[in-house]
């Protein structure tokens, strides 16, 4: 009995799993971890980019977390590519996955490298100048004289302006500044409904606000702010009718809500439903419209997302732009997001798009300026008579 116990106590113990193998083998296992971790990060990023391509603008859940600056789809895989090329283990797999994510994300960046080669294209005499701008609560928090001076400095033929409104507390509120507008823009024709103001040197022949069916009851006291997100104005340009779509689509999400609450996700879903109804109303009107079209505004749409399908058949004006990354928001600091867009139909000759910085005190959005022509139109001198639509 004693001998047995002694023998048992003298028997060698089994090594722990963590200590198995020679020191060289243990060191080799440690060296493999960076490669495994990097590969895991690369795979997760590739899945994120693929999901964005498939789900953005099509599934409301994605609106809640798909707001990373589009340029990140280029920068992040380029950063990953450096350690992926240097690691010893899983190098081929890591580099391959990073390159796949770079390929998938490259068209989601919103970059327009052709702007580097475009230079300053000549704008023919008599071209129509169109300005689009989200004015951010009009002149409520800025110097009124400076605000109007900035607008007039563009000497545009058409102004498509959003947020012709002020705020009272936490709610948007309508304003009436038409008397000042008539003084500042003599001879212009005026169309306004809801938060939209369209000014045109050319006669206005038709004004219609698009009001989708089935919208949820307004959650603001100003019902038109909720119900009207597109104002269509037709103008007569030397005998040719041009349809102007002044647009401000609902936000993707409410940044003031806590994303860890159920109320936040209900809000995202409601906004998504509201956006879809406004998109459908816009698409239906575009499909039935045989006129040449200029559509511009704060669309709250990001490059490379499914929401862009609603503008099929129109040309992105940024292809004629002077900016490689035509981001429009915010004005203070680097503009990281392109929320404001301009589109034209194939019958419009687009010469140039320019994204410009207003003084930061005037708005959080950059201004878009277009130079274009209608093939059937001649000179762009409009009659000086004023015709108001309000």
Secondary structure, 3 states (H helix, E strand, C coil): CHHHHHHHHHCCCCCCHHHCCCHHHHHHHHHHHHHHHHHHHHHHHHHHHHHHHHHCCCCHHHHHCCCCCCCHHHHHHHHHHHHHHHCCCCHHHHHHHHHHHHHHHHCCCCCCCCHHHHCCCCCCCCCEEEEEEECCCCCCCCCHHHHHHHHHCCCCCEEEEECCCEEECCEEECCCCHHHHHHHCCCCEEEEECCEEEEECCCEEEEEECCCCCCCCCCCCCHHHHHCCEEEEEEEECCEEEEEEEEECCCCCCCCCCCCCHHHHHHHHHHHHHHHHHHHHHHHHHHCCCCEEEEEEECCCCCCCHHHHHHCCEEEHHHHECCCCCCCECCCCCCCECCEEEEEECCEEEEEEEEECCCCCCCCECEEEEEEEECCCCCCCCCCCCCEEC
